[in-house]
């Protein structure tokens, strides 16, 4: 739950994933329906396009107990904007700068394009991000 802090061997980083309805959600759903394993502390929020995320939302998530935020972007397949990937990348950069100004590590935010059949890549990203966040420890202002 947000606000819970666990440290040591039992620390399981809480990861918030912003996913897109049309492209990355089916890939994430495929991971679940295929019984692929990734950390159970991953929570997914669906939205139309990741370029609509505000950097402040990412900061808010970290301040409220998430240890990392992952943007599962559509890449070049976005149905809404031809430059979605660039816009989302700019949002990640702004969010990282905002986190640093607030005393958090910029590595707590990541982005990758996740396609509708990218179940394996999604689970790999979540496992790797979780391991990276374990090394950072729980999100606390530095």
Sine and cosine of phi, psi and omega as CSV:
sin_phi,cos_phi,sin_psi,cos_psi,sin_omega,cos_omega
0.00,0.00,0.51,-0.86,0.10,-1.00
-0.83,0.56,0.62,-0.78,0.02,-1.00
1.00,-0.05,-0.39,0.92,0.04,-1.00
-0.97,0.25,0.69,-0.72,0.03,-1.00
-0.86,-0.50,0.83,-0.55,0.12,-0.99
-0.81,-0.59,0.64,-0.77,-0.02,-1.00
-0.78,-0.62,0.12,-0.99,0.02,-1.00
0.99,0.16,-0.42,-0.91,-0.08,-1.00
-0.88,0.47,-0.51,0.86,-0.08,-1.00
-1.00,0.04,0.06,1.00,-0.01,-1.00
-0.92,0.39,0.88,-0.47,0.05,-1.00
-0.89,-0.46,0.98,-0.21,-0.08,-1.00
-0.84,0.54,0.70,-0.72,0.06,-1.00
-1.00,0.06,0.84,-0.55,-0.04,-1.00
-0.88,-0.47,0.80,-0.59,0.11,-0.99
-0.99,-0.14,0.79,-0.61,0.02,-1.00
-0.93,-0.37,0.83,-0.56,0.18,-0.98
-1.00,-0.05,0.88,-0.48,-0.07,-1.00
-0.87,-0.50,0.31,-0.95,0.00,-1.00
-0.96,-0.29,0.63,-0.77,-0.07,-1.00
-0.82,0.58,-0.73,0.69,-0.18,-0.98
-1.00,0.05,-0.50,0.86,-0.14,-0.99
-0.90,-0.43,-0.88,0.48,-0.10,-1.00
-0.98,0.21,-0.52,0.85,0.04,-1.00
-0.82,0.57,-0.74,0.68,0.02,-1.00
-0.87,0.50,-0.58,0.82,0.04,-1.00
-0.92,0.40,-0.65,0.76,0.03,-1.00
-0.94,0.35,-0.67,0.75,0.07,-1.00
-0.87,0.49,-0.63,0.77,0.02,-1.00
-0.88,0.47,-0.60,0.80,0.05,-1.00
-0.87,0.50,-0.68,0.73,0.01,-1.00
-0.93,0.35,-0.73,0.69,-0.04,-1.00
-0.94,0.34,-0.36,0.93,0.06,-1.00
-1.00,0.00,0.07,1.00,0.01,-1.00
0.85,0.52,0.59,0.81,0.10,-1.00
-0.98,0.19,0.57,-0.82,-0.09,-1.00
-0.98,-0.18,0.74,-0.68,0.18,-0.98
-0.55,-0.84,0.24,-0.97,-0.11,-0.99
-0.82,0.58,0.71,-0.70,0.00,-1.00
-0.94,0.33,-0.15,0.99,-0.02,-1.00
-1.00,0.03,0.22,0.98,0.06,-1.00
-1.00,0.04,0.77,-0.64,0.05,-1.00
-0.85,-0.53,0.73,-0.68,-0.08,-1.00
-0.93,-0.37,0.73,-0.68,0.13,-0.99
-0.88,-0.47,0.81,-0.59,-0.01,-1.00
-1.00,-0.03,0.56,-0.83,0.07,-1.00
-0.47,-0.88,0.25,-0.97,-0.03,-1.00
-0.91,0.42,-0.68,0.74,-0.11,-0.99
-0.47,-0.88,0.73,-0.68,-0.02,-1.00
-0.93,0.37,-0.30,0.96,0.02,-1.00
-0.95,0.30,-0.09,1.00,0.06,-1.00
-1.00,-0.04,-0.02,1.00,0.01,-1.00
-0.96,0.30,0.63,-0.77,0.06,-1.00
-0.99,-0.14,0.70,-0.71,0.04,-1.00
-0.80,0.59,-0.54,0.84,0.01,-1.00
-0.89,0.45,-0.50,0.86,0.04,-1.00
-0.90,0.43,-0.62,0.78,-0.01,-1.00
-0.91,0.41,-0.72,0.69,0.07,-1.00
-0.86,0.51,-0.71,0.70,0.00,-1.00
-0.85,0.52,-0.69,0.73,0.01,-1.00
-0.87,0.49,-0.69,0.72,0.01,-1.00
-0.92,0.39,-0.69,0.73,0.01,-1.00
-0.89,0.45,-0.47,0.89,-0.04,-1.00
-1.00,-0.09,0.16,0.99,0.17,-0.99
0.86,-0.51,-0.08,1.00,0.10,-1.00
-0.99,0.15,0.65,-0.76,-0.01,-1.00
-1.00,0.04,-0.33,0.95,0.03,-1.00
-0.36,-0.93,0.39,-0.92,0.03,-1.00
-0.77,-0.64,0.76,-0.65,-0.02,-1.00
-0.87,-0.49,0.77,-0.64,0.05,-1.00
-0.98,-0.21,0.93,-0.37,0.03,-1.00
-1.00,-0.01,1.00,0.02,-0.11,-0.99
-0.99,0.14,0.29,-0.96,0.03,-1.00
-0.99,0.13,-0.26,0.97,-0.08,-1.00
0.93,0.37,-0.72,-0.69,-0.03,-1.00
-0.99,0.11,-0.01,1.00,-0.07,-1.00
-1.00,-0.08,0.11,0.99,-0.06,-1.00
-0.87,0.50,0.75,-0.66,-0.01,-1.00
-0.99,0.17,-0.21,0.98,-0.11,-0.99
-0.98,-0.20,-0.66,0.75,-0.10,-1.00
-0.68,-0.74,0.73,-0.69,0.02,-1.00
-0.94,0.34,-0.37,0.93,-0.02,-1.00
-0.94,-0.34,0.49,0.87,-0.03,-1.00
-0.82,0.57,-0.72,0.70,-0.05,-1.00
-0.88,0.48,-0.67,0.74,0.02,-1.00
-0.92,0.39,-0.67,0.74,0.01,-1.00
-0.89,0.45,-0.68,0.73,-0.01,-1.00
-0.92,0.40,-0.63,0.78,0.06,-1.00
-0.88,0.48,-0.65,0.76,0.06,-1.00
-0.89,0.45,-0.62,0.78,0.03,-1.00
-0.90,0.45,-0.68,0.73,0.02,-1.00
-0.87,0.49,-0.71,0.70,0.00,-1.00
-0.89,0.47,-0.70,0.72,0.04,-1.00
-0.89,0.46,-0.66,0.75,0.00,-1.00
-0.91,0.42,-0.65,0.76,0.03,-1.00
-0.89,0.46,-0.67,0.74,0.04,-1.00
-0.90,0.43,-0.64,0.77,0.03,-1.00
-0.90,0.43,-0.69,0.73,0.04,-1.00
-0.87,0.50,-0.70,0.72,0.00,-1.00
-0.88,0.48,-0.70,0.71,0.02,-1.00
-0.87,0.49,-0.48,0.88,-0.01,-1.00
-1.00,-0.08,0.06,1.00,0.09,-1.00
1.00,-0.07,0.27,0.96,0.02,-1.00
-0.94,-0.33,0.36,-0.93,0.03,-1.00
-0.97,0.25,0.68,-0.73,0.01,-1.00
-0.93,0.38,-0.33,0.95,-0.01,-1.00
-0.94,0.35,-0.05,1.00,0.00,-1.00
-0.98,0.18,-0.04,1.00,0.03,-1.00
-0.82,-0.57,0.73,-0.68,0.05,-1.00
-0.65,-0.76,0.32,-0.95,0.02,-1.00
-0.59,-0.80,0.57,-0.82,0.16,-0.99
-0.39,-0.92,0.47,-0.88,0.11,-0.99
-0.98,0.22,0.78,-0.62,0.04,-1.00
-0.84,-0.55,0.89,-0.45,-0.05,-1.00
-1.00,0.05,0.07,-1.00,-0.09,-1.00
-0.93,0.36,-0.26,0.97,0.06,-1.00
-0.87,-0.50,0.35,0.94,-0.09,-1.00
-1.00,-0.05,0.73,0.69,0.00,-1.00
-0.89,0.47,-0.73,0.68,0.00,-1.00
-0.88,0.47,-0.78,0.62,0.05,-1.00
-0.85,0.52,-0.62,0.79,0.02,-1.00
-0.88,0.47,-0.76,0.65,-0.02,-1.00
-0.88,0.47,-0.61,0.79,0.05,-1.00
-0.90,0.44,-0.68,0.73,0.04,-1.00
-0.87,0.50,-0.69,0.72,-0.04,-1.00
-0.92,0.39,-0.66,0.75,0.03,-1.00
-0.90,0.43,-0.70,0.71,-0.03,-1.00
-0.93,0.37,-0.68,0.74,0.01,-1.00
-0.90,0.44,-0.67,0.74,0.02,-1.00
-0.87,0.49,-0.70,0.71,0.02,-1.00
-0.89,0.45,-0.65,0.76,0.04,-1.00
-0.89,0.45,-0.67,0.74,0.01,-1.00
-0.93,0.36,-0.53,0.85,0.07,-1.00
-0.87,0.49,-0.63,0.78,0.01,-1.00
-0.92,0.39,-0.57,0.82,0.05,-1.00
-0.96,0.27,-0.49,0.87,-0.08,-1.00
1.00,0.08,0.02,-1.00,-0.02,-1.00
-0.85,0.52,0.53,-0.85,0.00,-1.00
-0.94,0.35,0.91,-0.42,0.07,-1.00
-0.62,-0.78,0.56,-0.83,0.03,-1.00
-0.87,0.50,0.68,-0.73,-0.05,-1.00
-0.99,0.15,0.00,0.00,0.00,0.00
